[in-house]
């Protein structure tokens, strides 16, 4: 399979999934159980994305300055700090750790 074949196949699959989303009746999602599942699925996918972007480097797990930065950001979010403060503090932590040579 060539790269273009894989791209075209993935595009067709994405288009089919989107079409199925329009075909499914809205009543299937209005109950409390489907709503709860959809909410939890969103959180799980976002958590997985954060974990992969924080710890992933190609096919390897890498612990570097991103891990303490995410921990600082999580702590500030728990304290209900403004989002801009969270982002700046996390960036500052990562930058200082890299500057001091404590993390790659």
N, CA, C and O atoms as a GROMACS GRO file, in nm:
protein
  416
    1UNK      N    1   0.084  -0.117   0.000
    1UNK     CA    2   0.000   0.000   0.000
    1UNK      C    3   0.090   0.124   0.000
    1UNK      O    4   0.180   0.136   0.083
    2UNK      N    5   0.065   0.213  -0.091
    2UNK     CA    6   0.144   0.335  -0.098
    2UNK      C    7   0.088   0.437   0.001
    2UNK      O    8  -0.019   0.419   0.058
    3UNK      N    9   0.164   0.543   0.020
    3UNK     CA   10   0.121   0.648   0.111
    3UNK      C   11  -0.009   0.712   0.063
    3UNK      O   12  -0.098   0.739   0.144
    4UNK      N   13  -0.020   0.737  -0.066
    4UNK     CA   14  -0.141   0.800  -0.119
    4UNK      C   15  -0.262   0.709  -0.107
    4UNK      O   16  -0.373   0.757  -0.084
    5UNK      N   17  -0.242   0.581  -0.121
    5UNK     CA   18  -0.354   0.488  -0.102
    5UNK      C   19  -0.402   0.492   0.042
    5UNK      O   20  -0.522   0.491   0.068
    6UNK      N   21  -0.308   0.497   0.136
    6UNK     CA   22  -0.344   0.504   0.277
    6UNK      C   23  -0.416   0.635   0.310
    6UNK      O   24  -0.513   0.635   0.386
    7UNK      N   25  -0.370   0.745   0.252
    7UNK     CA   26  -0.434   0.875   0.276
    7UNK      C   27  -0.575   0.876   0.220
    7UNK      O   28  -0.669   0.921   0.286
    8UNK      N   29  -0.591   0.825   0.098
    8UNK     CA   30  -0.725   0.821   0.037
    8UNK      C   31  -0.818   0.728   0.114
    8UNK      O   32  -0.936   0.760   0.133
    9UNK      N   33  -0.769   0.614   0.157
    9UNK     CA   34  -0.850   0.520   0.235
    9UNK      C   35  -0.893   0.583   0.368
    9UNK      O   36  -1.008   0.571   0.408
   10UNK      N   37  -0.800   0.649   0.436
   10UNK     CA   38  -0.834   0.716   0.562
   10UNK      C   39  -0.936   0.827   0.539
   10UNK      O   40  -1.024   0.848   0.622
   11UNK      N   41  -0.923   0.898   0.428
   11UNK     CA   42  -1.019   1.005   0.397
   11UNK      C   43  -1.159   0.950   0.373
   11UNK      O   44  -1.257   1.007   0.420
   12UNK      N   45  -1.168   0.840   0.301
   12UNK     CA   46  -1.298   0.778   0.275
   12UNK      C   47  -1.360   0.728   0.406
   12UNK      O   48  -1.480   0.742   0.428
   13UNK      N   49  -1.278   0.669   0.493
   13UNK     CA   50  -1.329   0.620   0.620
   13UNK      C   51  -1.379   0.736   0.706
   13UNK      O   52  -1.485   0.725   0.768
   14UNK      N   53  -1.304   0.845   0.712
   14UNK     CA   54  -1.348   0.963   0.788
   14UNK      C   55  -1.478   1.020   0.734
   14UNK      O   56  -1.567   1.057   0.810
   15UNK      N   57  -1.489   1.027   0.602
   15UNK     CA   58  -1.612   1.077   0.540
   15UNK      C   59  -1.730   0.985   0.572
   15UNK      O   60  -1.840   1.033   0.599
   16UNK      N   61  -1.707   0.854   0.569
   16UNK     CA   62  -1.814   0.759   0.602
   16UNK      C   63  -1.857   0.772   0.747
   16UNK      O   64  -1.976   0.768   0.777
   17UNK      N   65  -1.762   0.788   0.838
   17UNK     CA   66  -1.797   0.806   0.979
   17UNK      C   67  -1.877   0.934   1.001
   17UNK      O   68  -1.972   0.936   1.079
   18UNK      N   69  -1.839   1.039   0.932
   18UNK     CA   70  -1.914   1.165   0.944
   18UNK      C   71  -2.056   1.149   0.889
   18UNK      O   72  -2.150   1.202   0.946
   19UNK      N   73  -2.070   1.078   0.778
   19UNK     CA   74  -2.203   1.054   0.721
   19UNK      C   75  -2.290   0.972   0.816
   19UNK      O   76  -2.409   0.999   0.830
   20UNK      N   77  -2.230   0.871   0.879
   20UNK     CA   78  -2.306   0.790   0.975
   20UNK      C   79  -2.354   0.877   1.091
   20UNK      O   80  -2.463   0.856   1.143
   21UNK      N   81  -2.273   0.975   1.131
   21UNK     CA   82  -2.313   1.066   1.238
   21UNK      C   83  -2.438   1.144   1.205
   21UNK      O   84  -2.517   1.175   1.294
   22UNK      N   85  -2.457   1.177   1.078
   22UNK     CA   86  -2.578   1.250   1.038
   22UNK      C   87  -2.698   1.157   1.023
   22UNK      O   88  -2.812   1.202   1.033
   23UNK      N   89  -2.675   1.030   1.000
   23UNK     CA   90  -2.784   0.935   0.980
   23UNK      C   91  -2.845   0.887   1.112
   23UNK      O   92  -2.965   0.861   1.118
   24UNK      N   93  -2.764   0.876   1.217
   24UNK     CA   94  -2.812   0.827   1.346
   24UNK      C   95  -2.914   0.924   1.403
   24UNK      O   96  -2.890   1.045   1.406
   25UNK      N   97  -3.029   0.874   1.448
   25UNK     CA   98  -3.132   0.963   1.504
   25UNK      C   99  -3.084   1.033   1.632
   25UNK      O  100  -3.013   0.974   1.713
   26UNK      N  101  -3.122   1.157   1.647
   26UNK     CA  102  -3.081   1.236   1.764
   26UNK      C  103  -3.137   1.179   1.894
   26UNK      O  104  -3.079   1.199   2.000
   27UNK      N  105  -3.249   1.108   1.886
   27UNK     CA  106  -3.311   1.051   2.006
   27UNK      C  107  -3.219   0.950   2.075
   27UNK      O  108  -3.231   0.927   2.195
   28UNK      N  109  -3.128   0.890   2.001
   28UNK     CA  110  -3.035   0.793   2.061
   28UNK      C  111  -2.939   0.858   2.160
   28UNK      O  112  -2.885   0.790   2.247
   29UNK      N  113  -2.918   0.987   2.147
   29UNK     CA  114  -2.820   1.056   2.231
   29UNK      C  115  -2.884   1.141   2.339
   29UNK      O  116  -2.812   1.208   2.414
   30UNK      N  117  -3.016   1.141   2.351
   30UNK     CA  118  -3.083   1.229   2.444
   30UNK      C  119  -3.100   1.172   2.584
   30UNK      O  120  -3.131   1.247   2.676
   31UNK      N  121  -3.081   1.044   2.603
   31UNK     CA  122  -3.096   0.983   2.734
   31UNK      C  123  -2.979   1.015   2.825
   31UNK      O  124  -2.875   1.064   2.779
   32UNK      N  125  -2.995   0.989   2.956
   32UNK     CA  126  -2.886   1.020   3.049
   32UNK      C  127  -2.762   0.932   3.029
   32UNK      O  128  -2.650   0.980   3.044
   33UNK      N  129  -2.780   0.804   2.996
   33UNK     CA  130  -2.665   0.716   2.979
   33UNK      C  131  -2.581   0.754   2.856
   33UNK      O  132  -2.459   0.766   2.870
   34UNK      N  133  -2.640   0.773   2.739
   34UNK     CA  134  -2.557   0.815   2.625
   34UNK      C  135  -2.488   0.950   2.646
   34UNK      O  136  -2.374   0.970   2.604
   35UNK      N  137  -2.558   1.042   2.712
   35UNK     CA  138  -2.498   1.172   2.738
   35UNK      C  139  -2.377   1.158   2.829
   35UNK      O  140  -2.273   1.220   2.805
   36UNK      N  141  -2.390   1.076   2.932
   36UNK     CA  142  -2.279   1.052   3.025
   36UNK      C  143  -2.161   0.985   2.952
   36UNK      O  144  -2.046   1.022   2.973
   37UNK      N  145  -2.189   0.887   2.869
   37UNK     CA  146  -2.084   0.817   2.795
   37UNK      C  147  -2.011   0.912   2.701
   37UNK      O  148  -1.889   0.909   2.691
   38UNK      N  149  -2.087   0.996   2.632
   38UNK     CA  150  -2.026   1.092   2.540
   38UNK      C  151  -1.937   1.189   2.615
   38UNK      O  152  -1.827   1.221   2.570
   39UNK      N  153  -1.983   1.238   2.732
   39UNK     CA  154  -1.901   1.329   2.812
   39UNK      C  155  -1.773   1.262   2.859
   39UNK      O  156  -1.665   1.321   2.852
   40UNK      N  157  -1.784   1.138   2.909
   40UNK     CA  158  -1.666   1.068   2.958
   40UNK      C  159  -1.570   1.032   2.844
   40UNK      O  160  -1.448   1.035   2.864
   41UNK      N  161  -1.623   1.001   2.728
   41UNK     CA  162  -1.538   0.969   2.613
   41UNK      C  163  -1.457   1.091   2.570
   41UNK      O  164  -1.340   1.079   2.534
   42UNK      N  165  -1.519   1.208   2.575
   42UNK     CA  166  -1.449   1.331   2.541
   42UNK      C  167  -1.332   1.355   2.637
   42UNK      O  168  -1.222   1.389   2.594
   43UNK      N  169  -1.356   1.338   2.766
   43UNK     CA  170  -1.251   1.358   2.865
   43UNK      C  171  -1.139   1.256   2.847
   43UNK      O  172  -1.021   1.290   2.857
   44UNK      N  173  -1.176   1.130   2.821
   44UNK     CA  174  -1.075   1.026   2.803
   44UNK      C  175  -0.988   1.053   2.680
   44UNK      O  176  -0.866   1.035   2.685
   45UNK      N  177  -1.049   1.096   2.570
   45UNK     CA  178  -0.971   1.126   2.450
   45UNK      C  179  -0.879   1.246   2.471
   45UNK      O  180  -0.765   1.246   2.423
   46UNK      N  181  -0.927   1.347   2.541
   46UNK     CA  182  -0.842   1.463   2.570
   46UNK      C  183  -0.726   1.424   2.662
   46UNK      O  184  -0.614   1.469   2.642
   47UNK      N  185  -0.754   1.340   2.762
   47UNK     CA  186  -0.647   1.294   2.851
   47UNK      C  187  -0.543   1.212   2.776
   47UNK      O  188  -0.423   1.226   2.801
   48UNK      N  189  -0.589   1.128   2.685
   48UNK     CA  190  -0.495   1.048   2.605
   48UNK      C  191  -0.410   1.138   2.516
   48UNK      O  192  -0.290   1.113   2.500
   49UNK      N  193  -0.470   1.241   2.459
   49UNK     CA  194  -0.394   1.334   2.375
   49UNK      C  195  -0.288   1.406   2.456
   49UNK      O  196  -0.174   1.420   2.410
   50UNK      N  197  -0.324   1.451   2.576
   50UNK     CA  198  -0.226   1.519   2.661
   50UNK      C  199  -0.112   1.424   2.698
   50UNK      O  200   0.004   1.463   2.695
   51UNK      N  201  -0.145   1.299   2.732
   51UNK     CA  202  -0.041   1.202   2.769
   51UNK      C  203   0.052   1.173   2.653
   51UNK      O  204   0.174   1.167   2.671
   52UNK      N  205  -0.002   1.155   2.534
   52UNK     CA  206   0.081   1.125   2.418
   52UNK      C  207   0.169   1.244   2.382
   52UNK      O  208   0.287   1.226   2.351
   53UNK      N  209   0.114   1.364   2.387
   53UNK     CA  210   0.193   1.481   2.352
   53UNK      C  211   0.298   1.514   2.458
   53UNK      O  212   0.401   1.572   2.426
   54UNK      N  213   0.271   1.477   2.584
   54UNK     CA  214   0.365   1.506   2.691
   54UNK      C  215   0.478   1.404   2.697
   54UNK      O  216   0.594   1.440   2.714
   55UNK      N  217   0.444   1.277   2.682
   55UNK     CA  218   0.542   1.171   2.702
   55UNK      C  219   0.593   1.108   2.573
   55UNK      O  220   0.690   1.032   2.576
   56UNK      N  221   0.531   1.138   2.462
   56UNK     CA  222   0.568   1.070   2.338
   56UNK      C  223   0.673   1.143   2.259
   56UNK      O  224   0.670   1.265   2.245
   57UNK      N  225   0.766   1.066   2.207
   57UNK     CA  226   0.868   1.117   2.115
   57UNK      C  227   0.890   1.008   2.012
   57UNK      O  228   0.972   0.919   2.031
   58UNK      N  229   0.817   1.015   1.902
   58UNK     CA  230   0.823   0.908   1.804
   58UNK      C  231   0.760   0.782   1.862
   58UNK      O  232   0.643   0.784   1.901
   59UNK      N  233   0.836   0.675   1.867
   59UNK     CA  234   0.787   0.548   1.922
   59UNK      C  235   0.835   0.525   2.065
   59UNK      O  236   0.821   0.415   2.117
   60UNK      N  237   0.890   0.628   2.129
   60UNK     CA  238   0.949   0.612   2.262
   60UNK      C  239   0.879   0.701   2.363
   60UNK      O  240   0.818   0.802   2.328
   61UNK      N  241   0.887   0.661   2.490
   61UNK     CA  242   0.839   0.744   2.600
   61UNK      C  243   0.958   0.825   2.651
   61UNK      O  244   1.063   0.770   2.683
   62UNK      N  245   0.940   0.956   2.659
   62UNK     CA  246   1.047   1.046   2.700
   62UNK      C  247   0.996   1.132   2.815
   62UNK      O  248   0.891   1.194   2.806
   63UNK      N  249   1.073   1.134   2.924
   63UNK     CA  250   1.040   1.220   3.036
   63UNK      C  251   1.139   1.336   3.033
   63UNK      O  252   1.258   1.319   3.058
   64UNK      N  253   1.087   1.454   3.001
   64UNK     CA  254   1.172   1.572   2.994
   64UNK      C  255   1.101   1.689   3.061
   64UNK      O  256   1.018   1.668   3.150
   65UNK      N  257   1.130   1.810   3.020
   65UNK     CA  258   1.077   1.929   3.086
   65UNK      C  259   0.926   1.943   3.069
   65UNK      O  260   0.862   2.019   3.142
   66UNK      N  261   0.868   1.871   2.974
   66UNK     CA  262   0.723   1.881   2.954
   66UNK      C  263   0.643   1.824   3.071
   66UNK      O  264   0.535   1.872   3.102
   67UNK      N  265   0.697   1.720   3.135
   67UNK     CA  266   0.624   1.654   3.244
   67UNK      C  267   0.605   1.748   3.363
   67UNK      O  268   0.491   1.765   3.408
   68UNK      N  269   0.712   1.811   3.418
   68UNK     CA  270   0.689   1.906   3.526
   68UNK      C  271   0.602   2.025   3.484
   68UNK      O  272   0.525   2.077   3.564
   69UNK      N  273   0.614   2.066   3.359
   69UNK     CA  274   0.532   2.178   3.311
   69UNK      C  275   0.384   2.141   3.312
   69UNK      O  276   0.301   2.223   3.351
   70UNK      N  277   0.352   2.020   3.270
   70UNK     CA  278   0.212   1.977   3.272
   70UNK      C  279   0.163   1.962   3.416
   70UNK      O  280   0.048   1.995   3.446
   71UNK      N  281   0.249   1.914   3.505
   71UNK     CA  282   0.210   1.902   3.646
   71UNK      C  283   0.183   2.039   3.708
   71UNK      O  284   0.087   2.055   3.784
   72UNK      N  285   0.265   2.137   3.676
   72UNK     CA  286   0.242   2.274   3.724
   72UNK      C  287   0.111   2.328   3.668
   72UNK      O  288   0.032   2.389   3.740
   73UNK      N  289   0.088   2.305   3.540
   73UNK     CA  290  -0.036   2.351   3.477
   73UNK      C  291  -0.158   2.285   3.542
   73UNK      O  292  -0.258   2.352   3.566
   74UNK      N  293  -0.149   2.155   3.569
   74UNK     CA  294  -0.261   2.085   3.633
   74UNK      C  295  -0.288   2.141   3.772
   74UNK      O  296  -0.403   2.160   3.812
   75UNK      N  297  -0.181   2.166   3.846
   75UNK     CA  298  -0.198   2.223   3.980
   75UNK      C  299  -0.262   2.360   3.977
   75UNK      O  300  -0.350   2.390   4.058
   76UNK      N  301  -0.218   2.443   3.884
   76UNK     CA  302  -0.278   2.577   3.873
   76UNK      C  303  -0.423   2.570   3.827
   76UNK      O  304  -0.505   2.651   3.870
   77UNK      N  305  -0.455   2.475   3.741
   77UNK     CA  306  -0.594   2.459   3.700
   77UNK      C  307  -0.681   2.414   3.816
   77UNK      O  308  -0.797   2.455   3.827
   78UNK      N  309  -0.626   2.328   3.903
   78UNK     CA  310  -0.702   2.287   4.022
   78UNK      C  311  -0.726   2.404   4.116
   78UNK      O  312  -0.828   2.408   4.186
   79UNK      N  313  -0.633   2.499   4.117
   79UNK     CA  314  -0.649   2.619   4.199
   79UNK      C  315  -0.734   2.726   4.130
   79UNK      O  316  -0.751   2.836   4.184
   80UNK      N  317  -0.784   2.694   4.014
   80UNK     CA  318  -0.871   2.785   3.936
   80UNK      C  319  -0.799   2.911   3.891
   80UNK      O  320  -0.858   3.019   3.888
   81UNK      N  321  -0.672   2.898   3.856
   81UNK     CA  322  -0.597   3.012   3.803
   81UNK      C  323  -0.645   3.043   3.661
   81UNK      O  324  -0.694   2.954   3.592
   82UNK      N  325  -0.632   3.167   3.618
   82UNK     CA  326  -0.670   3.202   3.481
   82UNK      C  327  -0.585   3.124   3.380
   82UNK      O  328  -0.469   3.092   3.406
   83UNK      N  329  -0.644   3.094   3.266
   83UNK     CA  330  -0.578   3.009   3.167
   83UNK      C  331  -0.446   3.069   3.119
   83UNK      O  332  -0.349   2.996   3.100
   84UNK      N  333  -0.441   3.198   3.100
   84UNK     CA  334  -0.317   3.262   3.055
   84UNK      C  335  -0.206   3.244   3.158
   84UNK      O  336  -0.091   3.222   3.121
   85UNK      N  337  -0.240   3.253   3.286
   85UNK     CA  338  -0.142   3.231   3.392
   85UNK      C  339  -0.093   3.087   3.389
   85UNK      O  340   0.026   3.062   3.408
   86UNK      N  341  -0.183   2.993   3.366
   86UNK     CA  342  -0.147   2.851   3.359
   86UNK      C  343  -0.048   2.826   3.246
   86UNK      O  344   0.054   2.760   3.265
   87UNK      N  345  -0.077   2.878   3.130
   87UNK     CA  346   0.009   2.858   3.013
   87UNK      C  347   0.146   2.922   3.035
   87UNK      O  348   0.248   2.861   3.006
   88UNK      N  349   0.148   3.044   3.085
   88UNK     CA  350   0.274   3.114   3.107
   88UNK      C  351   0.358   3.045   3.214
   88UNK      O  352   0.480   3.033   3.200
   89UNK      N  353   0.295   2.999   3.322
   89UNK     CA  354   0.369   2.931   3.428
   89UNK      C  355   0.427   2.799   3.378
   89UNK      O  356   0.542   2.767   3.409
   90UNK      N  357   0.350   2.723   3.302
   90UNK     CA  358   0.400   2.596   3.248
   90UNK      C  359   0.517   2.622   3.152
   90UNK      O  360   0.617   2.550   3.156
   91UNK      N  361   0.505   2.722   3.068
   91UNK     CA  362   0.614   2.755   2.976
   91UNK      C  363   0.737   2.800   3.052
   91UNK      O  364   0.849   2.765   3.014
   92UNK      N  365   0.719   2.877   3.157
   92UNK     CA  366   0.831   2.924   3.238
   92UNK      C  367   0.902   2.807   3.307
   92UNK      O  368   1.025   2.802   3.311
   93UNK      N  369   0.825   2.713   3.362
   93UNK     CA  370   0.884   2.597   3.428
   93UNK      C  371   0.967   2.516   3.328
   93UNK      O  372   1.080   2.478   3.357
   94UNK      N  373   0.911   2.489   3.211
   94UNK     CA  374   0.984   2.411   3.110
   94UNK      C  375   1.109   2.486   3.065
   94UNK      O  376   1.215   2.425   3.049
   95UNK      N  377   1.098   2.615   3.044
   95UNK     CA  378   1.213   2.693   2.998
   95UNK      C  379   1.323   2.697   3.104
   95UNK      O  380   1.441   2.682   3.070
   96UNK      N  381   1.286   2.716   3.230
   96UNK     CA  382   1.388   2.720   3.336
   96UNK      C  383   1.456   2.585   3.356
   96UNK      O  384   1.577   2.580   3.376
   97UNK      N  385   1.379   2.478   3.350
   97UNK     CA  386   1.440   2.345   3.364
   97UNK      C  387   1.538   2.318   3.251
   97UNK      O  388   1.643   2.258   3.272
   98UNK      N  389   1.503   2.360   3.131
   98UNK     CA  390   1.594   2.341   3.018
   98UNK      C  391   1.716   2.432   3.029
   98UNK      O  392   1.827   2.392   2.995
   99UNK      N  393   1.695   2.555   3.077
   99UNK     CA  394   1.806   2.649   3.093
   99UNK      C  395   1.906   2.598   3.196
   99UNK      O  396   2.027   2.608   3.174
  100UNK      N  397   1.858   2.544   3.306
  100UNK     CA  398   1.944   2.496   3.412
  100UNK      C  399   2.001   2.358   3.383
  100UNK      O  400   2.083   2.307   3.459
  101UNK      N  401   1.959   2.297   3.274
  101UNK     CA  402   2.010   2.167   3.236
  101UNK      C  403   1.953   2.051   3.315
  101UNK      O  404   2.009   1.941   3.314
  102UNK      N  405   1.841   2.073   3.384
  102UNK     CA  406   1.779   1.967   3.463
  102UNK      C  407   1.690   1.877   3.380
  102UNK      O  408   1.654   1.768   3.424
  103UNK      N  409   1.654   1.922   3.262
  103UNK     CA  410   1.569   1.841   3.173
  103UNK      C  411   1.604   1.876   3.030
  103UNK      O  412   1.648   1.986   3.000
  104UNK      N  413   1.585   1.780   2.944
  104UNK     CA  414   1.617   1.800   2.802
  104UNK      C  415   1.513   1.885   2.734
  104UNK      O  416   1.524   1.912   2.614
   0.00000   0.00000   0.00000
